Amino acid sequence: MKDLISPLFWGILMDTDLVRTLMKYYIKTFGCQMNHSDSERIAGFLEKNKYKPSSDINGADLVIFNTCGVRQMAEDRVYGYIHNIKKQETRNKKQTKIILTGCLSNRPDVQKRLKNKVDLFFPINNFETFENFVIKNSFKIKNLKLKISAQKNISNKESITYLSNGPKYTNNFQAFVPIMTGCNNFCAYCVVPYARGREVSRPAEEIISEVKDLVQKGYKQITLLGQNVNSYNDGKINFSRLLKKVDAIPGKFWIQFVSNHPKDVTPEMIETVAQCKKVCENFHLPIQAGDDNIIRRMNRKYTAREYMRIISKIRSAFRKYKPGVLYSITSDIIVGFPGETRKQFLKSAEIMEKAKYDMVFFGQYSPRPGTAAWNMKDNVSKAEKERREKFLNEILKKTAYTNNKKYLNTIQEILIEKEKGEFYFGKTRTQKNIKIPATNKDLIGKFVKAKITKANAWNLEGGIK
């Protein structure tokens, strides 16, 4: 039993009358890949401590919300879920423990609003608080009062110790591997530096060990994660050198990475990505806005011209080191940032025309408490934000379709992700969605060669070669 209990409490529990209670958990995750990765580690810890997953949120004894604070819509969904759980409690006379982590967990206004409904607020970098809560509620403990508090000063070293927990992966062929967490950039619209703290990188040896273990278990796609992944530096090696080390691991697997910041894209990084054989030919590079004044007010630390120079260097490197191999460039754009005029917005459209993106993830600006932009007047209407997003999406449809037509009659390596009806669905190395007839069985999680016979704006179609 000792290996199931936090060392901090072992001495106390030795002298306590214990009865383990059977507990079921349910995790609801919102937002980015890092949140999904964190949820996998939370699940791994719970199952190590004999909690069982529940397929139904209303059937769980412990419900964890891993929250995203990027947009108001995601925040409102959390409130709705918690309200419904409390309604079910009253109806079913069942007590459910609720935990809130992620971007919203440290917000004073959120804590005040949910103080009578949530049992624990904890930022992910204070994982020990969560562990102690789990231990307390795993046992009926006589005469032990345990005060749970998320308010603690966390050192850089402590803030990544939770990443050592073994995750419960979503499937057995794709895995997220966090290499760093936190952010030092303080983009005006973004809550991440406040929710995650400053940048901290994991030791390269620990990352390499985790990837080797995954490859030995047969995982086919490894995605390296970080809020600002290309600023990785563990004090010994930078991101480019880490990529080379992961690329050198024996085995057949793909390497992806997200998310990059343009200010940290170096010539060394571009050359490394283009040269490494296992690193996929997909480069995600968020621009966020095309107008220099808006970029400056966003505190992004580059100009549109500097950004386009990076795009040009990426294309040149792929042509040099992988001639004839198809590649993709994707981005993020925010529409309706405070004060963005129509003329400034059209600069984003110009960037899209020049960059010829394969995919763009659009976001309508949403005011976030605590950020610099919170104090700016949100003077672009919801209707105008929607109109601008639709306008940019029409440009994307054209460039994406043009790029996808390059795949016609080519043979591409595909990782099959799921089966639905009579078709398999998967992705190319360039992260293109593809649909192929399921003529062969048991191919989920495997690499196949497929001939592309049809190109659409958002996906490809073909057949197994």
N, C-alpha and C positions, 0 to 999 in steps of 0.2 A: 504493500500500500504506500510505502514511503515515496516511491518514484512518481506517485500521482499527486503529491502534495508539495506546494511551494516550500522551499527550504526555510523561508522566513517564519512559517507557522508550524514547522515540524515539532519543535520543542514544546510549543503550547499544546498541540494536539496529542502529544504523547500521554499527557495526564488528563485527557478529556474523554468522557463517555461518548463514542461516535456511533452514529447510525447513518449509513449512506442512503440518500434518497434517490430514486430513479428520476432523472430529469431529461426532458426532451428540449432541443433548441431549434430555433429557426432564425436564419440571418437574411435580412433584406438589404441589398446593396444598391446604392445609387452612384452614378457618376463614372469616374475615370477607371482605367485599367489598374491603377495603383490601389484604389479602393477595393476592387475585386480581388486583387492579390492579398491585401490585408485581411479580407474576409476569409480567404482560404487558410491563412495562418490562424485566425481566430477559431475557425472550425477544427483545424488540426489540434489546437490546444484543448478544445472542449472534448473532442473524442478521445484524446489521450487521458482525459479525466473522466471517462466513462459516460459522458453525455451522448445521447442518441439524436440523430437528425429527425425532424418532423417534416412531413410533406405538406402540412397545413399550418399556417401561421396561428390559427385559433386553437390548434391542438398542442402547442408548445408551452412548456413551463417557463422558458427563457427566450425572449425575442430581442435580437440585436439589430439595430438600425445603423448601418454604416452610411453616413449621410454625405451629400454633396451640397456645397453652398454656392455653386457657380451661378445658378439661376433661381429665381423665386419659385418657379414651377416645381422644381425638385424639392425645395423646402416645404412647399404647401402639401406635397404628396406625403411627406413624413408626418405632418400634423394630422392628415386624414387617416393614415394607417393607425396611429396611436389612439386617436379618438374612437375608431372602430373597435380596437382591442378592448378598450375600457367599456364600451357598450356591451361587448360580448361577455366580459367579466360579470357585469351586473346580471345579464340574462342567464348565464350558466353557473353563476356563483363559483367562479374559478379564479384563483389568483395567478396572475402572470407577471413575472419579473421582466422589466423593460430596461434595456441598456441603449444609450445613444453614444456613438463614436463618429469619427469622421469630421468633416469641415464644420458642422454645426455644434459640435460638442462643447466648445469653449466659448461660444457666444453668450454673453450675459442675458441678452433679451430672450434667447431661445430657452436658456435654463430657467428664467423667471416664468416664461409661458408654460413650461412643461414640468415645473418642479413637483407638482402633485401627481404626476402621471409616470414620470421616469424615475427608476430606482438608482441609476448610476449614469453620470456623464463622464466619459473619459477620452482624452485625446489619445490617438494610437501610440504616440511616443511615451505614454505613461502606462505601458502594458501591465506593469506590476499591480496597479490599482485594479485592473480587470481580473487578473489572476486571483488576487485576494478576495474579491467579490465572489468569484466562482467557487473558491474553496469554502467560504462561509456558507454558501447556499447549496453546496453539495452534501453537507452533513447537518444533522441535528446536533448542535453543540451545546451542552449544558453549561450554564454559568460562564459563558464567554461573550463578552460584548466587543464587537469589532467595528470600529469606526471606519467607514469607507469615504475617502475624499480624493477627488481628482486634482486638487490644487497642490501642486508640488513643482519645485524648480528642477527641471530635467537637464542634465548635461548632454553634450553632443554624443558622448559614448553611450549613455543610457538610452538615448532616443532611437537607436537602431537595434538594441538587444532583442526586441520582439521578433526581428527578422530571422533569428536563429530557431524559432519555433518551426517544427515541420508542418508544412501546409497540407490541407486536404484538397488536392487538385480537382478542378471541375471535370476533366477527362484524363485519359491516359496517353494522350499524344501531343497535347499543347500545354505549355507551362509558362507562367509569368515568373521572372526572376528579378526582384528589385535589386538594383545596384547602388542606389542612393535615394535619399528622401529629403524633403524640405526644399526651400527656395530662397535665394538672396536677391531676386530681381525686383520685387515689389512693383509689378505692373499695376497701374492705377485702378484697374477694374477687378483685380484678382484677390481672393481670400487666402490662397495657399500659403504664403509666408506667415500669416497669422495663425492658420490652422495647423500647419505642419512644422513651423519653426525654420531655423536656418538649415542650409545644406549640410548633409552629413553623408559621407560615402562609406560603403561597406568595404572591408579588406578584400583585395582581389583574390587572395587564396580561398576565402570563404565562398566567393561567387563561383570560382572555377570548380571547387569541390561540389557545389550544388549542381552546376551544369553537368559535370561528369556523371554524377549519380543519376540525373534525369536521362542522359543519353544511354547509359547502361540499362536503364529500365525501358528503353524503347521509345522515348519521347522524340517526336519528329520536328517540332517547332518550339524554339526557345525565344521568348520576348523579354529583352532587357528593359527594365522600367526605371523611371525617375521623373520627378516633376520637371527637371531640367537635366535630362539624362547625359547630354554631352558636356556638362560641366563636371562630370565625375573625376575625382582625383583622391586617391586614398593616402596621399603623401608620398607614394612611391611611383605609381603609374597613372597616366591620364586615360581618358576614354578611348582614344585611338589604340593605345597599347593594350588596353583590356580587350578590345574587339579582336585584336590579333591573337591574344592568348585563347579566347573562347573559340575563335575560328580554327585554331590548331588542335583542338580536342578531337581525337579520332572518333569516327562515326558518321552516319548519314543523317544530317539534320539541318534545318534552316535556322538562321539567326535574324530576328527582327529587333528593333529598338524604338522606343518613344519615351518622352517627347523632346524634340530639340528646340533650342533657342538660337535664332540666327546669329546673335552676338558671339556665341561660343563655337560656331562652325569655322574650323580652321582648315587651311590647305592640307594639313596632315590628315585630318579627319576625312575629308573628301576623298583623298587618295586611298586611304585605308578601306573605306566603304566600297570603293570601286574595285579594289584589288582582291579583297577577301572572297574566297570561293563560297563560303557558307552564308555570308551576309547577303540577304535578299536585295534585289535591285529596286528597292522602294525607299524614297527619301521623303520623310514628312517634315516640312519646314513652315511653321505658322508665320504668316505675314501680319494678320489681324486687321490691318488697314493699309490703304494705298497712299494716303496723303501724309506728307512729312509732318505737318503740324499736329495732326491727330496721333500719329505714331509717337511724336515727342510728348504729347499730353498723356498718352498711355504709358509713358516711361519705358519704352521698348529699346531704346539705345541703338538704333540704326536708322538709316534713311531708305526710302524706296529704291534709290539707285544702288545703294550698297547691297540691299537684298537681292536685286536682280543680277548683280555681279556674282553673288553666291550661286544663284540658279544656273548661270552660264558656266561656272566652274564645275558644278555637279554634272551637267550635261557633257562637258568636254572630257571629264574624267571617265565617265561610263563609255563614251565613244573610244577613248584611248585604250582602256584596259579590258573592255568587253565589247569589242566591235561586233555589230550585228545583233547583240543581245538587247531585247526590249527592257525598258526601265520605266518607272513611274515616279512622279513628283506630286505630292499632296500638300494641303495647307489648311489653316483655320482662318476665318475672317469674322470679325464682329461688325454688325451693322447697327447704326443708330447710337454710337458712342456720344455722350453729352457734347453738344455744340457742333456735331458733324453736319455741315451744310450739304446740299445736293451736289454742289461742285466738288466738295471734298470726297463725298461718297463715290462719285464717278471716277475718282483716281483709283479706287479699289477695283472698279470694272476694268480700267486700263491695265492694271497689274495682271488681272486674270486673263485678259486678251494676250498679253505678252508672255506670261508664264506657261500658258496652255496646260493647266493642271489636269491631272487624271481624276482627282477628287478633291473637294473642298468641304469642310465641315463648318457650316454657318451657325452663328449664334446671334440672336437679337440681344443687344445690351440690356442687362438687368442690374439695377443698383444693388450693391452689396454693402451692408453695414460694416464700418471699420476700414474700408478701403479709401484711397484718396479720391476716387471718382464719386464716392458717396456724397461728398460735399459739392459736387458739380451739379448743375441743373439738368435733369433728365428731360430735355426739351424736344426730343424726337418722339412723335406719337407712336403708339403701338401699331396703328394702321400703316404708318410710313415705314416703320421697321419691317413689317411684313412685305410691303411693296418692294423695298430695297432687296430683301433676301430673295424674293421671287425673281427680280431682275437679274441678280447675279447667278441664280440657279439656271436661268436660260442660257447664259454664257457658258456655264459649266457643262450643260448638256451637249453643247456643240463641240467643245474641246475634248470632253470625255469620249464622245462618239468617234471623233476623228482619231484619237489615240487608240481606241479599241479596234478600229478597222485595221490597224497595223498587225493585229494578231491573226487575221483571217488566213486560213490554210497553213498556219504554223503549227508545230508540235510543241506543246508546253507541258512542263512538269506541274502536276496538281496534287495538293494535299486534300483528300476527301474528308469533309468535316461532318456531314450528316446525310441521312437518306430520308426522303419524303415522297410518298407515292411511288412512282416508277422512276424517280430520278435521284441521282447523287448531287450534292452541292458541296463545292469546295472553293479553294483559292489557288491562284498562281503565285509564283515567287514575288510578283509585283503587286500582290494583294487585290487582284481582279477577281470578282465573283464569277463562278462558272457553274453551269448546269449541264450534266451529262446523263444519258440513260443508264439506269442501274442494271446493265446486262450481266455484270459479274457480281458475285455475292461477297459479303464480308470484306468490303474495302474501306470502311470508315476508319480513319486514322492512318491510312496508308498512302504512299506516293504512287501515282499512276501517270502515264503519258497519255495526253489527249490531243486530238487534232481539232483545231478551232474552226467551226463551220459557220458560225453566225455571231455578229457583233451588234450589241445594243448600247445605249448610252451608259447603262449602269451594270451591265453584265455581259458575259460571253456564253456561248453554247458550243457544244462539240460532242465528240464521242471518244471512247477509249481506243487508243491506237494499238 
